[in-house]
Amino acid sequence: MRRAANFLIPMTLITLYYALCVGAMWLLLVKVPAIQAFFPIGGLGDLAGRDLAFEPIYSSVEEIVFAPSSPLRLAFASIGAGLLIIPVSWIYFITSRTKEVNQSFVQTIIVMPIVVTGISTIVMNSIPLAFSLAGIVAAVRFRFTLDQPSHAMYIFVAISIGLASGIGALGVATVISAAFVYPTLIIWKLEYGKLLSGGFLAMLTRRDRTEDDY
């Protein structure tokens, strides 16, 4: 892992990026109040307030997917998911252990939230559509091999951002993105877990650096 000398630079740039995105969203909502009805915010409250019976679930999906405002709402949600995954890709570049990164993996984590946003909008609270999607995926037999175990975190974050955006909870997607980016950057800076040196880790593990491995 490269030395974490320039920690404040990426931290500042990422913070400015989030502030710019949130500020642009707030300015858009203030300047164009009519767009609030199409903006994907507050999805968790609507989701919790729905009846979980089988038939009403499907009828509510019809109202959401086939509503005239659905394409515009999905467009905003997809744009939001794409913007929120960009800092996650930056963290991958910063914390990468090698000089060369996996371009295919980077492209996957950037595009995945957008795709998941569309999928979650279609299958939202619909048991029949969810099973149909599972059957399609099983038929395609999609397989993706991860080079490192840590790459699985990026896949989970990308899926989480896409799901939150797809159900209209863009605020939750923002929290998920930031909650992954900042701790990962801090852990990288501290090189946490690299060595068992230091008084605290020696006390915690009851080992010292001269002790044989076990």
N, C-alpha and C positions, 0 to 999 in steps of 0.2 A: 504494500500500500504506500502511496506517495505521502511525503510529509505534509501534515495539515498546517502549513505556515500561513497561507492566506485564507484564514477562516472568515474574517469579517467581510471580505469582498463578496463571496457568494451569498452569505447570510443577508447582507444589505441588498443585493440585487434581487434576491428571491422575495424579500419583504416588500421592496418597491413594486415588484411585479404583482404580488397579491393586492397591495394597496391600489395599484392602478386598475386592476380588474374590478375590485369592489367599488372603487370610486366611479368607474365608467358605468357600472350597472346602476348605482344609485343615481347618477346624473341622468341616465336614460329614463329611469322610472319617474324622476321629478319633472323632466322636460316634456316627456310624452306620457301623461297619466293613462291614456287609453290603452297603452301596451301592458299595463299591469295584469289585465285579464288573461294575457297570453304568456306571461312570464312564469317559468317553472319554479315557483317558491311556495312552500307550505304544503308539499305533497304528503308529508307524514301525518298531518292532522286530518286531511281528507281520507287517507288510507285507513286510519284508526276509526273513523266514524262510519265506515261502510258496514253493511250487513254481510256476514261471512257465510250465509247460506249459499247453496250451490247455484240455484237459478238466478237470484239477484246479483251474484257476482258476475255472471256472464252478461246480464243486461247492463250493468254498470260499465263493463268493458266496451260494449257497443256504444254507449254514450260518450265515452272518452275517445276511442279510436276513430269513430266515424263523425265526430263533431266537426263543424267547419273550422274551428280554431285549432284543431289537433295538429295539422301540419306545421303551423307557425309556432305552436308551443314546443313541438318536437325539434324544430330548427333551433330555437333558443336553447333548449336543453342540450342538444348536440354540440352547439358552439361552446356552451359553458363547460361541458365535459372535456372537450378538446383543449380549452384554455387551462383547466385545472390539472390536466395530466402533464403539461409541459414542465412545470417545476419538478415533477417526479422524475422525468427523463433527465433533467439537469443533475439531480442527485445521483443518478446512475453514472453519468459522466464523471462527476466529482469523485465518487467513492470507488470507481472501478480500479481493480487491482492490476490491470494490464494497460498498456499504452493503446492497444487496439480494442475497440468495443464491437459488440455483435450488432451490426446494423439491422439485421432482420429482427432481433429481439427488441431493439429500440422502436422500430416501426410498428411492431406488434403492440407494445404497451401504449403507444400513442393512438393507434386506430381502435384498439379494443374498447375503450370507454364509449366511443361514439357508436360502435356497433351494439354494445350492450344497452346503451340508452334506447336505441330503436327497438331492440328485442323486449326490454322490460316495459316499454310503452304498450307494445302489442299484447303481451301476456299478463299485464297488470291485473292481479287478483283473479285470474281466470285459470281454473284448474284444467279444463279441456285444452286450452291453448298451451299451457305449460307442459302437459303430457305430449302434445303434438310436437312441440319443440324438442323435447327429449328424444322422441322417436326419430326426428330428422337428424339430430346430431349423432345418434347411434348409427343411423344408416350411412352417414358420411364418414364416420369413424375418424374424426379429427384427432390427430395426435401431435403433441408438441413436446420436444425433449428439452429440458432446461440444462444449461451447462453447469450452473452452480445452484446450490440450494437456496441461496439468498435471492435468486431471480424469482422464486415463487412469491416473495413478498410483493414485488412489483406487479405481478399478474393479479394478485388478490386486491391490491389497491386500485388497479385499473378497473377491475370488475366492480368494486365497491363504488367508485366514482360514477361509473356508468349506470349502476342500479339506482343510486340516489338521484341522479339527474333524470333518469327515465320515469321515476314516480313523481317528479316535480319537486324534489327536495334539493334544490341547487345549493342552498345554504349548508345542508348536511354534507354535500359533496365537497364544498369548500373546506369544511372542518376536517373531513377525512384526508384531503390532500395535504393540508397544513400539518395535521397531526402526524403524518408519515414523514414529511420533508424535514421538519425542524429536529425531531429526535434523531433521525438517521444522520443528519449533518453533525449534530452534537456528538453522537457516539463515534462517528468517524474522526472528528477532531480529537477526542479524548483517547482514541485507539483502545477503547474499552475491550478487555478480554484478550489483548494481544500477548501480554506477559503477566506473570504472577508476581511481578516485583511491586514494591511499595508496602508500607506498613499495614494498610487496611486490608488488601487482598491476602497478605501473608497471615494476618489474624483471622480473616474470614475462612480461608482454606486450611489453616493450621499447617502451612507448608512454607518453606523458604526455597530460594533459587538453588541452593546447594543440595537439596534433597533429591534423591533418585525418583524417576517417574514411577508411577504405579498404575 
